[in-house]
Amino acid sequence: MTYTRTLTKLGLVAAMSAGGTLLAVPAQAEDTTYYIDNRPESNCSNDGPGTSQDEPWCDFTLANDHDFEPGDSILLARGAEWDQELYLNEAGEPGAPITISAYGDGARPKIIRNGEPAERGVVLRNPSHVRVSHLEIGDAVVGVLNYFDSLDHEGLVFDNLYIHGITGVKWPGSDEEPDVGAFCEANYGMSASAAISFTAPPTHFTADDTMARDIVLRNLDLHESEDGVSFDFCNGQAGEGTDGNNLVKGVTIQDVNAVDIFDEAFRLVNLRHATVMNSHVVRAGNEPVATGKAAVFVGRTRDVTIVNSIVRDVPDTNSPDQTAIDYEVANDQVDVKNSFLTGNAGPGIELLALAGRSWDHSEDHEISGNMFLNNSVARKDPYLGGINQHGNGGPDYEVVPSGVIRDNLHLEPTGFLRTAEGGSFDRFTVENNREFDSSDHAFYASADFGAEPARGWSYEASSNGDDWAALEWQESTRRYTDGENEVDKFWQSPAGAATVARTWTVPETSFVTIRSRALPQSTGNGDATIRITRNGHTVWGPETVPTDGFEGVVANLDDLHVGEGDQLRFEVDGAGDEGAATSWTPAITYTPTDQPPPPVPTETPEPTETPEPTETPEPTETPEPTETPEPTETPDPTDEPDEDDEGSGEDDDEDLPDTGVPAALLAAGAIAALGGGGVVSAISRRRTEG
């Protein structure tokens, strides 16, 4: 993908009203709630203060001209709809955010525009400590625009938003590009329309500066838009002494469902310390462009993690790349962990090191625990493989990406690791990546999740860890629950001291490989303990999930010998601690075998008490025996084997017996613990803080 969108100055003009003269609004005390409702029965009026549900404002005219204070709330009535931009120019404070949200019953309040080039949904100028939630926004050039023309902003939360039909700005992506300055100035600093966009005019900043920090985006449904979540800055900025990865710090993107996005579902540019988790991207990049397509675009970043997520089905539009995740330029410590990359027209991951970028670098990445299945379906050379390393810089400099690729599961018809145009994996440590033999033998828990339990999965809870009850599907939340315990597409939440489990029933006798990572649903979560059990017997764990970040706990098993009908439970125990929701979406592959599995160990009964021996009297002196002739040798039919030999078999110190596991798996790592435990993959923390 050619990195050609550039920055220029932006002139931002806010559409303040839907027409008419702006009216004076009386000042209010802090922590004031303002209500807006235009429905016929609302008794709305733009002549009043708008602070009562009995007489709300009718539209956004007064709100757009009001000086809101920290702690204020702007609430839109559920069931109401506006064709008008909502504009906020004020900031909250720590502990006193400005909130834009919904009130009442019914469907989310709607801001639906007419799709004209100048029409926007919500505009936040230099926001700090602002929360936007529970809205539907559609048919605009941008859903929520965060526009910064100064540094040092923080504390933004975007939650429970449905945004769709966001189009109108699209970089041409051709060799005959327009003037970039004019393009950005005309389009609010955006290189493309986006459901939620973060952007700025060209800004002078140093390596010590930050424009925005501590941003959370969660529970988003994004559909049929040019971009989904876009940290755009008109395609990235460099600062004084920095390539720009400090412009935005501390971003969490979680529980996002992005479907039919025309360009990039996540555009991650100018970021440091960012996590994308529990997200599902389907059919992104579905319009052709000459400069390349990717579902997730990463550039000018450091310390970015994509974990426990699905990126699938980037379609074939006869464009370059067509990859799930594009490491574009100037990226260090970008990790993809325990995610499912499948059915994409191009590679699952593309590591670029293209010519003409002497400032490029690509260091210390980790690609681990993922499942790669049937990527590069377009068979478009050179965009092939599960992971493709494309280019090596030049011609007067060299860029060779580095890091570790380990513990991945893969079935890739065009190969797992591929290179193009001088690419190389020489600076990667490549270890314990396992090929499986059939998509029928591959399971990714979140991909198999739905209203009807499928592919052997079920969802259960237990109050004592022994007796399990099935959870029921709840359509309103799209989760399995009993009213207290919950299992979501990506996470599990026990209530109190209960235990909640995803349960997988083994379809046939086999050797099973598991890749998984459990992490808190949010930092500061309640403590959770996880374990993997086979028919109630622990085969991995227990281990406590750390709550001070999103590194999590790796729970891997290699070659666990199981029988048809065995139940593998992935258990989360809250240990009486509320708020122990845990992201955990295991990937499983299996290799059938005719060898019967070992029995599950049973509990050993307590030994019975042995009575104290009675005292033995001293023996009387025995006279010296007379010489006895040597007896003839007679076999004793009652001879028993020595106790130490019983049941030991004749292979104790020999090679393991034939397991039925293909040679490829044996070569990847010796089979151990055939008694049911499997081999646990040890994972150590790789990098130090930068």
C-alpha distance (Angstrom), angle and dihedral (degrees) to the residues before:
residue distance angle dihedral
M1 . . .
T2 3.80 . .
Y3 3.80 111.9 .
T4 3.81 96.3 -139.4
R5 3.78 108.3 134.0
T6 3.83 106.1 103.8
L7 3.77 139.0 -177.2
T8 3.73 133.5 -99.2
K9 3.75 140.3 156.7
L10 3.78 117.6 -61.9
G11 3.75 127.2 -152.7
L12 3.82 108.7 -156.8
V13 3.79 117.5 -155.9
A14 3.80 114.6 -174.6
A15 3.77 119.4 -146.0
M16 3.77 97.4 -134.7
S17 3.76 102.5 -175.6
A18 3.74 146.7 3.7
G19 3.81 90.5 -113.9
G20 3.78 139.7 -60.8
T21 3.80 132.6 66.6
L22 3.79 119.3 -44.6
L23 3.77 113.3 -115.2
A24 3.78 127.3 -141.2
V25 3.78 113.6 -102.4
P26 3.80 120.3 -151.1
A27 3.81 116.0 -118.6
Q28 3.80 116.1 -106.5
A29 3.79 134.6 -158.3
E30 3.80 121.1 -99.3
D31 3.82 119.9 -76.6
T32 3.78 93.3 32.1
T33 3.79 121.2 161.0
Y34 3.80 118.7 -142.9
Y35 3.81 121.2 -162.4
I36 3.80 127.8 -153.1
D37 3.81 122.4 -170.3
N38 3.81 127.1 153.1
R39 3.79 99.2 -179.9
P40 3.82 115.5 125.6
E41 3.81 93.9 -112.5
S42 3.81 94.5 47.9
N43 3.84 98.1 89.9
C44 3.81 86.6 -139.1
S45 3.79 123.5 178.5
N46 3.79 134.9 179.8
D47 3.80 89.0 -156.3
G48 3.80 95.2 73.2
P49 3.81 136.9 64.1
G50 3.83 94.2 -96.0
T51 3.79 92.2 -135.5
S52 3.80 97.2 121.9
Q53 3.78 130.9 68.6
D54 3.79 85.9 -141.5
E55 3.82 91.6 62.7
P56 3.81 109.8 18.9
W57 3.77 127.1 169.3
C58 3.78 112.8 -90.0
D59 3.81 99.5 -137.8
F60 3.80 143.5 -9.6
T61 3.81 97.5 -79.9
L62 3.80 95.7 102.0
A63 3.80 94.6 33.9
N64 3.80 91.2 56.3
D65 3.82 90.8 57.4
H66 3.79 98.3 39.1
D67 3.82 125.5 107.1
F68 3.78 101.7 -132.4
E69 3.79 120.3 -159.5
P70 3.82 130.5 -140.9
G71 3.79 109.5 -78.6
D72 3.82 94.8 27.4
S73 3.81 121.2 132.9
I74 3.79 129.0 -150.8
L75 3.80 107.6 -160.2
L76 3.80 124.8 -170.3
A77 3.79 120.2 -155.8
R78 3.77 117.2 -107.8
G79 3.78 110.5 -118.0
A80 3.82 93.2 29.4
E81 3.81 126.4 111.5
W82 3.82 135.0 -160.6
D83 3.80 136.0 -172.4
Q84 3.79 93.9 -153.0
E85 3.80 140.1 98.6
L86 3.81 118.4 -107.7
Y87 3.82 110.4 -146.6
L88 3.82 128.0 -168.0
N89 3.80 123.0 -174.9
E90 3.81 98.6 169.0
A91 3.81 135.2 86.2
G92 3.76 134.7 -140.5
E93 3.79 127.9 -141.4
P94 3.81 134.5 -120.5
G95 3.79 106.0 -69.7
A96 3.81 91.3 9.0
P97 3.81 109.2 68.7
I98 3.77 125.4 172.1
T99 3.80 106.8 -114.6
I100 3.80 129.8 -153.3
S101 3.80 109.1 -172.2
A102 3.81 146.6 118.5
Y103 3.79 138.0 -76.9
G104 3.79 135.3 -167.7
D105 3.79 130.1 27.2
G106 3.77 133.0 -53.3
A107 3.79 136.1 35.9
R108 3.77 122.4 -3.7
P109 3.82 114.9 -83.2
K110 3.80 109.8 -98.1
I111 3.77 133.1 -135.1
I112 3.81 101.4 -171.3
R113 3.79 117.5 171.7
N114 3.82 129.4 -170.0
G115 3.79 98.2 -107.5
E116 3.79 94.8 -107.8
P117 3.85 117.3 150.8
A118 3.82 95.0 -110.6
E119 3.79 97.3 45.9
R120 3.78 119.2 108.5
G121 3.78 133.4 174.8
V122 3.82 110.4 -143.9
V123 3.83 122.7 -3.4
L124 3.81 120.9 -163.7
R125 3.79 115.1 -173.0
N126 3.83 115.4 -158.5
P127 3.80 91.6 -20.6
S128 3.80 123.2 -167.7
H129 3.79 124.9 173.6
V130 3.79 94.1 2.9
R131 3.82 125.6 146.3
V132 3.81 124.3 -162.1
S133 3.80 119.0 -174.6
H134 3.81 148.3 149.8
L135 3.81 98.2 26.8
E136 3.78 136.5 127.9
I137 3.81 114.7 -143.3
G138 3.79 125.3 -179.1
D139 3.80 151.4 156.7
A140 3.81 96.0 29.3
V141 3.78 137.3 119.0
V142 3.82 88.8 -112.9
G143 3.79 130.4 9.1
V144 3.82 101.6 -152.5
L145 3.80 116.5 2.0
N146 3.81 118.0 -161.9
Y147 3.79 105.5 -167.5
F148 3.81 120.5 -174.9
D149 3.80 125.3 -170.6
S150 3.81 94.3 164.4
L151 3.82 138.2 43.8
D152 3.81 134.2 -108.9
H153 3.79 107.5 49.0
E154 3.79 124.9 148.4
G155 3.77 150.9 163.1
L156 3.83 107.1 54.9
V157 3.81 122.9 163.9
F158 3.82 126.6 -173.9
D159 3.80 112.5 -177.1
N160 3.79 138.1 169.3
L161 3.80 99.3 0.2
Y162 3.80 128.7 156.2
I163 3.81 110.0 -157.2
H164 3.79 125.1 174.4
G165 3.79 144.0 156.9
I166 3.82 95.5 33.5
T167 3.80 108.3 160.4
G168 3.78 142.4 125.1
V169 3.83 105.0 95.3
K170 3.78 115.5 75.3
W171 3.78 127.8 156.1
P172 3.81 106.3 -127.1
G173 3.80 92.9 -127.2
S174 3.79 95.7 -152.0
D175 3.77 138.6 114.5
E176 3.81 89.4 -103.6
E177 3.79 96.4 65.8
P178 3.82 122.3 174.6
D179 3.78 123.0 -119.7
V180 3.78 102.4 -66.3
G181 3.78 94.6 -149.2
A182 3.76 93.3 55.7
F183 3.79 92.2 42.5
C184 3.80 94.7 55.3
E185 3.77 95.3 41.1
A186 3.78 90.2 53.1
N187 3.80 92.9 48.7
Y188 3.80 106.8 48.2
G189 3.82 93.1 -99.4
M190 3.79 92.7 -58.7
S191 3.77 126.1 131.1
A192 3.80 87.8 -162.9
S193 3.77 139.1 6.9
A194 3.80 113.0 -92.9
A195 3.77 139.3 -174.1
I196 3.83 88.0 -128.1
S197 3.80 117.7 11.3
F198 3.81 132.7 -174.3
T199 3.78 114.2 -165.7
A200 3.81 146.7 145.4
P201 3.79 142.5 -174.5
P202 3.82 117.2 -101.0
T203 3.79 104.2 -59.7
H204 3.80 131.5 -168.9
F205 3.79 109.0 -127.9
T206 3.80 137.7 152.9
A207 3.80 133.3 -143.8
D208 3.83 88.3 -89.8
D209 3.81 95.8 54.3
T210 3.79 131.0 91.0
M211 3.77 127.3 -168.0
A212 3.82 97.3 -165.3
R213 3.79 135.8 -0.6
D214 3.79 140.4 179.8
I215 3.79 102.1 33.3
V216 3.81 123.0 168.3
L217 3.82 124.6 -167.7
R218 3.81 115.3 179.2
N219 3.78 143.7 154.5
L220 3.79 94.1 21.7
D221 3.81 127.6 160.9
L222 3.80 108.9 -161.4
H223 3.81 120.4 -179.2
E224 3.80 139.2 173.8
S225 3.79 97.4 -8.7
E226 3.80 133.4 134.7
D227 3.83 93.3 -116.8
G228 3.79 129.5 1.7
V229 3.82 113.2 -150.9
S230 3.81 107.8 -1.5
F231 3.78 128.3 -173.0
D232 3.75 87.4 -171.7
F233 3.81 115.7 155.2
C234 3.80 83.6 177.9
N235 3.80 88.7 -63.7
G236 3.76 100.9 -38.3
Q237 3.78 143.8 -48.8
A238 3.78 133.8 -128.5
G239 3.79 121.2 -149.7
E240 3.76 138.1 -159.7
G241 3.81 106.2 -61.7
T242 3.82 93.0 -7.0
D243 3.78 137.7 80.0
G244 3.79 87.5 -137.2
N245 3.80 107.0 -95.6
N246 3.82 90.5 127.4
L247 3.81 96.0 58.9
V248 3.82 92.2 95.5
K249 3.82 122.0 22.1
G250 3.77 132.7 -174.0
V251 3.81 110.0 22.2
T252 3.80 126.4 169.4
I253 3.81 119.5 -170.0
Q254 3.78 112.8 -179.2
D255 3.78 142.0 159.1
V256 3.79 94.2 14.2
N257 3.80 121.4 157.8
A258 3.82 108.7 -161.4
V259 3.82 115.0 -179.2
D260 3.81 130.6 176.4
I261 3.79 96.0 -3.0
F262 3.79 109.4 175.0
D263 3.80 96.1 -144.4
E264 3.83 126.0 -0.1
A265 3.79 123.8 -6.5
F266 3.82 90.3 -160.2
R267 3.78 121.2 22.4
L268 3.80 104.9 -171.8
V269 3.81 110.2 -173.3
N270 3.84 130.4 151.9
L271 3.82 93.6 10.9
R272 3.79 137.0 141.6
H273 3.82 125.9 -176.9
A274 3.81 99.5 12.4
T275 3.81 131.0 155.5
V276 3.80 128.5 -163.9
M277 3.81 111.1 -169.4
N278 3.79 142.1 159.8
S279 3.79 91.8 14.7
H280 3.80 132.3 141.4
V281 3.80 120.7 -154.1
V282 3.82 117.1 -174.1
R283 3.82 127.5 -179.9
A284 3.80 97.8 -11.0
G285 3.80 118.3 163.8
N286 3.77 92.8 37.5
E287 3.82 98.9 151.2
P288 3.83 121.5 72.3
V289 3.79 122.3 -110.5
A290 3.80 130.1 171.8
T291 3.81 95.2 -132.6
G292 3.81 97.4 56.7
K293 3.77 144.4 -88.6
A294 3.81 134.1 -110.8
A295 3.79 134.8 163.5
V296 3.82 90.8 -143.8
F297 3.82 120.3 28.0
V298 3.82 120.1 -164.9
G299 3.82 123.6 -172.7
R300 3.82 137.1 152.2
T301 3.80 92.6 9.2
R302 3.78 141.4 134.9
D303 3.80 128.7 -166.9
V304 3.79 100.7 9.7
T305 3.81 120.8 157.4
I306 3.80 128.7 -166.5
V307 3.80 107.3 -168.9
N308 3.81 139.5 166.1
S309 3.80 92.3 3.7
I310 3.81 140.0 124.0
V311 3.81 125.9 -131.1
R312 3.77 112.4 178.3
D313 3.77 148.3 156.9
V314 3.79 104.0 18.8
P315 3.83 95.9 179.8
D316 3.78 127.9 -126.4
T317 3.82 107.1 -103.1
N318 3.80 93.8 158.4
S319 3.82 88.8 -106.5
P320 3.81 126.9 134.0
D321 3.81 119.2 -92.0
Q322 3.83 102.4 3.3
T323 3.80 86.7 -175.4
A324 3.78 131.3 157.4
I325 3.82 95.5 -132.5
D326 3.80 122.4 18.5
Y327 3.81 118.9 -161.1
E328 3.80 90.7 -161.5
V329 3.82 110.7 172.7
A330 3.83 143.8 -29.1
N331 3.80 97.2 12.5
D332 3.81 127.9 150.6
Q333 3.80 128.0 178.4
V334 3.79 96.2 7.3
D335 3.81 107.2 160.8
V336 3.79 130.9 -167.6
K337 3.79 110.0 -167.2
N338 3.78 135.5 177.4
S339 3.78 94.8 -17.3
F340 3.82 132.1 136.2
L341 3.81 117.5 -120.4
T342 3.79 112.4 -178.6
G343 3.78 145.3 150.9
N344 3.81 96.2 10.4
A345 3.80 118.8 152.4
G346 3.81 90.2 -130.0
P347 3.81 133.5 27.2
G348 3.77 122.5 -42.4
I349 3.81 88.3 -124.9
E350 3.81 127.7 13.2
L351 3.81 119.2 -162.6
L352 3.79 106.5 -163.1
A353 3.80 127.5 -160.7
L354 3.79 101.2 166.8
A355 3.78 128.8 179.5
G356 3.79 121.1 -100.5
R357 3.81 96.4 44.6
S358 3.78 106.5 99.1
W359 3.82 89.5 167.3
D360 3.81 92.5 57.9
H361 3.82 123.9 119.2
S362 3.80 134.1 168.0
E363 3.81 115.5 -173.8
D364 3.79 143.6 159.9
H365 3.80 101.8 3.0
E366 3.80 124.9 165.9
I367 3.80 122.1 -150.2
S368 3.80 105.6 177.5
G369 3.77 144.2 149.8
N370 3.80 94.6 8.9
M371 3.78 129.8 137.9
F372 3.82 114.8 -130.3
L373 3.81 113.5 -168.5
N374 3.82 128.9 174.1
N375 3.79 101.0 -28.9
S376 3.83 125.3 160.9
V377 3.79 88.6 46.9
A378 3.84 90.6 159.8
R379 3.84 88.8 63.3
K380 3.82 87.5 -144.5
D381 3.79 109.6 163.8
P382 3.06 125.9 -109.5
Y383 3.83 92.0 20.2
L384 3.80 96.9 75.8
G385 3.79 140.0 129.1
G386 3.77 138.8 38.2
I387 3.81 90.6 -79.5
N388 3.80 119.5 17.7
Q389 3.81 123.6 -167.1
H390 3.78 104.5 -160.0
G391 3.81 122.1 -167.5
N392 3.79 135.0 -15.0
G393 3.81 103.3 -128.1
G394 3.76 119.2 -109.0
P395 2.87 164.0 55.4
D396 3.82 88.8 -168.8
Y397 3.81 98.9 14.8
E398 3.80 138.1 36.3
V399 3.79 130.6 -130.2
V400 3.80 116.1 -175.1
P401 3.84 114.1 171.3
S402 3.80 118.0 -130.3
G403 3.78 139.8 -163.3
V404 3.78 139.7 85.7
I405 3.81 132.3 -55.4
R406 3.79 109.5 -169.3
D407 3.78 146.7 145.7
N408 3.80 93.9 14.9
L409 3.81 122.7 147.5
H410 3.78 114.7 -140.6
L411 3.78 146.2 177.0
E412 3.80 107.4 174.6
P413 3.83 120.6 162.3
T414 3.82 91.4 -157.1
G415 3.81 93.8 45.1
F416 3.79 134.7 -85.5
L417 3.83 99.8 -106.1
R418 3.81 117.5 32.4
T419 3.80 133.1 169.0
A420 3.80 133.8 -157.9
E421 3.80 136.9 -171.8
G422 3.81 95.6 7.0
G423 3.79 97.0 -38.4
S424 3.79 120.4 155.4
F425 3.80 141.3 -173.5
D426 3.81 91.7 -155.2
R427 3.80 92.6 116.5
F428 3.80 93.6 49.9
T429 3.78 124.8 89.3
V430 3.80 103.7 -134.2
E431 3.82 115.4 -166.3
N432 3.80 143.1 154.1
N433 3.81 97.3 -1.7
R434 3.80 107.4 155.6
E435 3.75 129.3 -153.3
F436 3.80 117.1 -146.8
D437 3.77 125.2 -154.6
S438 3.81 107.0 -130.2
S439 3.79 141.5 15.8
D440 3.81 85.8 -130.1
H441 3.80 87.0 66.2
A442 3.82 95.0 51.1
F443 3.81 126.7 88.1
Y444 3.81 131.1 178.7
A445 3.79 109.8 -172.7
S446 3.81 98.5 -141.7
A447 3.80 94.0 44.9
D448 3.81 90.1 53.7
F449 3.83 93.8 47.4
G450 3.81 119.8 113.4
A451 3.78 148.4 121.1
E452 3.79 91.0 -68.0
P453 3.82 118.0 48.2
A454 3.80 106.4 -112.1
R455 3.80 142.4 -175.1
G456 3.78 94.5 16.2
W457 3.80 97.7 -50.9
S458 3.80 124.5 131.4
Y459 3.81 133.9 165.6
E460 3.80 124.8 -130.3
A461 3.78 146.1 167.0
S462 3.79 132.9 -154.2
S463 3.79 133.8 -168.1
N464 3.81 94.0 -158.6
G465 3.82 105.8 24.4
D466 3.82 92.4 -112.1
D467 3.80 108.3 65.2
W468 3.79 114.1 57.0
A469 3.82 130.1 -163.0
A470 3.79 125.2 -166.0
L471 3.81 118.9 -111.4
E472 3.81 118.9 -133.0
W473 3.80 128.1 -128.5
Q474 3.82 115.0 -106.2
E475 3.78 111.1 -161.0
S476 3.81 95.8 -162.5
T477 3.81 92.4 61.5
R478 3.83 96.9 22.6
R479 3.79 90.0 -131.2
Y480 3.78 139.1 113.1
T481 3.80 111.5 -111.1
D482 3.79 147.4 151.3
G483 3.79 91.0 -150.9
E484 3.80 93.6 -84.5
N485 3.79 111.4 33.5
E486 3.81 116.2 58.4
V487 3.80 140.4 -168.6
D488 3.80 116.0 -165.1
K489 3.79 129.8 -174.1
F490 3.81 90.1 -90.2
W491 3.81 107.4 12.4
Q492 3.82 144.9 43.1
S493 3.80 126.3 -145.8
P494 3.82 123.0 -167.2
A495 3.80 120.4 -158.6
G496 3.78 114.7 -127.2
A497 3.80 111.7 -50.1
A498 3.81 94.4 -9.8
T499 3.80 126.2 114.5
V500 3.79 122.2 -133.7
A501 3.80 125.1 -164.2
R502 3.77 146.2 -171.5
T503 3.77 102.9 -142.9
W504 3.79 125.0 -158.0
T505 3.80 119.4 -166.2
V506 3.81 112.2 -148.2
P507 3.83 110.4 -120.6
E508 3.82 96.7 -155.0
T509 3.78 141.7 -2.8
S510 3.78 105.4 -74.4
F511 3.77 150.9 128.5
V512 3.80 109.5 -89.5
T513 3.81 128.8 -152.8
I514 3.81 119.3 -162.4
R515 3.79 129.8 -166.0
S516 3.79 118.5 -176.8
R517 3.78 145.2 141.4
A518 3.81 125.1 -158.2
L519 3.78 118.9 -156.5
P520 3.80 135.3 164.0
Q521 3.78 116.8 -86.2
S522 3.79 86.6 -131.4
T523 3.79 134.8 5.2
G524 3.77 112.8 -96.3
N525 3.81 88.3 33.6
G526 3.79 121.3 157.5
D527 3.80 115.4 -91.3
A528 3.79 116.4 -84.0
T529 3.79 129.3 -172.5
I530 3.79 119.4 -153.2
R531 3.78 133.7 -164.0
I532 3.79 140.1 164.1
T533 3.79 116.9 -132.7
R534 3.79 135.0 -172.1
N535 3.79 111.0 -149.8
G536 3.79 89.4 -25.3
H537 3.81 96.2 -46.8
T538 3.82 116.6 113.3
V539 3.81 113.4 -117.2
W540 3.82 96.2 168.0
G541 3.81 131.8 23.6
P542 2.92 147.2 -49.2
E543 3.79 97.2 -141.9
T544 3.79 133.9 157.4
V545 3.80 118.1 -119.6
P546 3.82 110.5 -127.8
T547 3.79 113.3 -123.4
D548 3.79 101.2 -160.6
G549 3.80 96.9 86.4
F550 3.79 145.8 -17.5
E551 3.82 100.1 -81.6
G552 3.81 90.8 101.4
V553 3.78 130.6 174.7
V554 3.80 124.1 -59.8
A555 3.82 112.4 -135.2
N556 3.81 108.9 -174.5
L557 3.79 132.3 159.1
D558 3.80 128.9 -174.3
D559 3.82 123.7 -157.2
L560 3.78 100.3 -7.8
H561 3.82 105.3 -179.2
V562 3.82 109.4 -134.6
G563 3.78 137.9 165.7
E564 3.77 132.9 -129.0
G565 3.80 109.8 -79.8
D566 3.82 94.8 19.1
Q567 3.80 113.1 141.5
L568 3.79 120.5 -133.5
R569 3.79 110.8 -163.7
F570 3.78 123.8 -163.3
E571 3.78 98.5 -155.8
V572 3.80 129.9 -164.1
D573 3.79 116.0 -168.1
G574 3.78 118.3 -166.9
A575 3.82 92.4 -164.1
G576 3.79 89.7 -144.9
D577 3.81 92.4 -53.9
E578 3.78 115.0 128.0
G579 3.78 117.7 -139.7
A580 3.81 96.4 37.2
A581 3.81 95.1 140.3
T582 3.81 108.3 156.3
S583 3.80 130.5 -163.0
W584 3.81 107.3 -135.6
T585 3.80 126.0 150.0
P586 3.82 110.7 166.6
A587 3.80 124.1 -152.2
I588 3.81 114.9 -146.7
T589 3.78 133.5 -172.5
Y590 3.77 127.7 174.3
T591 3.80 139.7 -164.4
P592 3.83 115.2 -151.2
T593 3.80 118.3 -126.3
D594 3.81 137.2 -178.8
Q595 3.79 91.3 -143.0
P596 3.82 109.7 105.2
P597 3.79 114.3 -120.0
P598 3.80 122.1 -114.3
P599 3.79 116.6 -98.4
V600 3.77 118.2 -97.9
P601 3.83 107.9 -101.5
T602 3.78 113.9 -104.6
E603 3.76 126.0 -145.0
T604 3.80 112.6 -87.3
P605 3.83 112.3 -124.6
E606 3.77 119.0 -120.7
P607 3.86 110.0 -96.6
T608 3.80 117.4 -108.8
E609 3.78 116.6 -111.4
T610 3.80 114.4 -94.4
P611 3.84 115.0 -139.2
E612 3.79 118.1 -119.4
P613 3.83 110.8 -97.8
T614 3.82 117.4 -107.6
E615 3.80 118.7 -115.2
T616 3.78 113.9 -90.7
P617 3.85 115.5 -138.2
E618 3.77 119.6 -122.2
P619 3.84 109.6 -92.0
T620 3.79 119.5 -112.4
E621 3.77 117.4 -115.2
T622 3.78 112.0 -83.5
P623 3.78 120.2 -147.4
E624 3.77 118.5 -119.5
P625 3.84 108.0 -85.7
T626 3.72 121.1 -117.0
E627 3.78 116.8 -114.2
T628 3.84 111.6 -82.4
P629 3.79 121.4 -154.0
E630 3.86 117.2 -114.6
P631 3.87 109.0 -92.9
T632 3.73 121.4 -128.5
E633 3.89 113.5 -103.1
T634 3.83 110.4 -97.3
P635 3.81 122.8 178.3
D636 3.82 114.9 -122.3
P637 3.80 110.6 -133.7
T638 3.83 90.4 -160.4
D639 3.85 95.5 60.3
E640 3.87 111.9 133.8
P641 3.81 126.1 -162.2
D642 3.77 117.3 -101.4
E643 3.81 112.9 -87.3
D644 3.82 91.2 -119.4
D645 3.81 90.5 59.3
E646 3.80 97.3 49.1
G647 3.82 112.5 117.9
S648 3.79 93.1 -11.3
G649 3.81 96.6 120.5
E650 3.73 124.5 -150.9
D651 3.82 97.1 -88.4
D652 3.81 99.6 66.6
D653 3.81 93.5 116.8
E654 3.79 97.8 23.1
D655 3.81 133.9 84.6
L656 3.79 116.1 -63.3
P657 3.81 114.5 -92.6
D658 3.81 119.8 -102.9
T659 3.81 106.7 -71.4
G660 3.76 100.3 -171.7
V661 3.84 90.9 -120.5
P662 3.82 114.5 136.5
A663 3.78 117.3 -103.2
A664 3.81 90.6 -113.9
L665 3.80 90.7 63.9
L666 3.78 92.4 44.8
A667 3.79 90.0 52.3
A668 3.79 91.2 50.8
G669 3.80 92.4 59.0
A670 3.79 136.6 -23.2
I671 3.78 115.0 -94.4
A672 3.76 112.6 -113.4
A673 3.78 139.4 168.2
L674 3.78 94.2 33.4
G675 3.77 85.5 170.1
G676 3.82 87.1 85.7
G677 3.78 105.0 -80.9
G678 3.79 101.5 96.8
V679 3.77 125.6 -160.8
V680 3.79 116.6 -60.8
S681 3.81 114.2 -144.0
A682 3.79 111.0 -132.3
I683 3.82 113.9 -139.0
S684 3.78 124.0 -168.5
R685 3.80 126.8 -166.7
R686 3.78 107.3 -97.6
R687 3.74 112.6 -162.1
T688 3.76 140.9 41.6
E689 3.77 123.8 -131.4
G690 3.79 115.0 -82.6
